[in-house]
């Protein structure tokens, strides 16, 4: 979607948190563990997910 001056800036800022299942292992109180590096969501993974799922172009 291109910027339309008639609409203004309304709705152009979006904050999203992307997590994979199992994120809770680092937050729980008993038996906490680190999330393996292969299971973490990278910036490239997040951009690809948004592009495929919603057709959003990330700049």
N, C-alpha and C positions, 0 to 999 in steps of 0.2 A: 504494500500500500504506500503510495506516495503522499507526501505532506500536502494538505490542501489548506491554503491560507483562509478560506471561508469558514472552515471548521475550527481552526485554531489548534492549540496544543492539547486540548482535552483528550485524554486517553492514550497519549503517546508514550508515557512512562509505565513500564510494567516490571514487576518484581516476581521472580519465579524461583522455587526451590525444587530441584529434581533429586530424588533419592531412589536407590534400588531397594528391593526387599532385603531385610536383614540389617538395616541401618541402626536398629535399636541395640545391637550388641555393644556399641561403644557408649550408650547412654544409660544402660541398666545398672542397678546398684550391685548386684551379685554377679560374679564371673564376667566382668567387663573385658573386652578384647578390642584390639585395633581392627579397623576395616582393612582387608588386604588391598594392595594397590590396584590389582586387576579388577576389583569389585567397585572401586570408586568411580563416580561420574566425572569425566573430564569435560573441559570446555567444548572440545570437538564433538563428544558424544551428545552433549546437550544441544548444540547447534544442529546436528544431524537429526535428532529427535524432533525438535521444533519444526524443522524444514519438512520432514516426511509426514508428521502427524497433522500439522496445522497449516502448512504452506507459508510459514513466516520467514521472511528474509532478515537475518540478523546482520546488522552493520557494525 
